[in-house]
Amino acid sequence: YRLIAHPAPAGRALLIKAENQPNVTQKAVLVVGPEGGFTEEEIAEAGEQGYQTISLGPRRLRAETAGIVFLSLFLSQTGELT
């Protein structure tokens, strides 16, 4: 799993389907950008490396908060957060 947070309209909501859920033996990389977000070039490069662009919602979050929100959503949807 390679996911990158980007507050652009092209980003899709974080939704992990049951058949695609990672398990504890798989690795996941969740990337959150710096204050102000990633550049379009950085997003394009990440896409070339297999990252999926994910939206964390309509609000722009601070970098230190976005990582916590991203991880919480990911763990919740993969059943790892009870």
C-alpha positions as CSV (number, residue, x, y, z in Angstrom):
1,Y,0.0,0.0,0.0
2,R,1.4,3.4,-1.1
3,L,-0.9,6.3,-0.2
4,I,-0.1,10.0,-0.4
5,A,-2.3,12.7,1.2
6,H,-3.1,15.6,-1.2
7,P,-5.9,18.2,-0.7
8,A,-6.7,18.5,-4.4
9,P,-10.1,17.8,-6.0
10,A,-8.5,14.8,-7.8
11,G,-7.7,13.1,-4.5
12,R,-10.2,10.4,-3.6
13,A,-11.5,9.7,-0.1
14,L,-9.6,7.1,1.9
15,L,-11.7,4.0,1.4
16,I,-10.1,0.6,1.5
17,K,-12.3,-2.2,0.2
18,A,-12.5,-5.4,2.2
19,E,-10.8,-7.5,-0.5
20,N,-7.9,-5.0,-0.7
21,Q,-7.3,-4.6,2.9
22,P,-3.6,-4.9,3.9
23,N,-2.9,-7.4,6.6
24,V,-0.1,-7.4,9.3
25,T,2.3,-9.1,6.9
26,Q,2.0,-6.3,4.3
27,K,3.8,-2.9,4.4
28,A,2.0,0.4,4.1
29,V,3.5,3.7,3.3
30,L,1.4,6.7,4.2
31,V,2.9,10.0,3.1
32,V,1.9,13.5,4.4
33,G,3.5,16.6,3.0
34,P,5.0,19.7,4.5
35,E,3.0,22.8,5.4
36,G,1.4,24.0,2.2
37,G,1.2,20.5,0.7
38,F,3.1,18.8,-2.1
39,T,3.8,20.4,-5.4
40,E,2.1,19.1,-8.5
41,E,5.4,17.7,-9.6
42,E,5.9,15.8,-6.4
43,I,2.4,14.3,-6.7
44,A,3.1,13.3,-10.3
45,E,6.4,11.7,-9.2
46,A,4.6,9.8,-6.4
47,G,2.0,8.6,-8.9
48,E,4.8,7.2,-11.1
49,Q,6.1,5.4,-8.1
50,G,2.8,3.7,-7.5
51,Y,1.3,6.0,-4.9
52,Q,-2.5,6.6,-4.8
53,T,-3.6,10.2,-4.0
54,I,-5.9,10.3,-1.0
55,S,-8.0,13.1,0.3
56,L,-8.3,13.5,4.1
57,G,-11.5,15.6,3.7
58,P,-12.5,19.1,2.8
59,R,-10.4,20.8,5.5
60,R,-6.7,21.6,5.2
61,L,-4.9,20.0,8.2
62,R,-1.6,21.1,9.7
63,A,1.2,18.7,8.8
64,E,1.6,17.4,12.4
65,T,-2.1,16.7,12.6
66,A,-2.6,15.3,9.1
67,G,-0.3,12.3,9.9
68,I,-2.3,11.4,12.9
69,V,-5.6,11.7,11.1
70,F,-4.2,9.7,8.1
71,L,-2.9,6.9,10.2
72,S,-6.2,6.8,12.3
73,L,-8.3,6.5,9.2
74,F,-6.1,3.8,7.7
75,L,-6.0,1.7,10.9
76,S,-9.8,2.1,11.3
77,Q,-10.6,1.0,7.8
78,T,-8.2,-2.0,7.9
79,G,-9.7,-3.2,11.2
80,E,-6.5,-2.5,13.2
81,L,-8.1,0.2,15.3
82,T,-10.6,-1.1,17.8
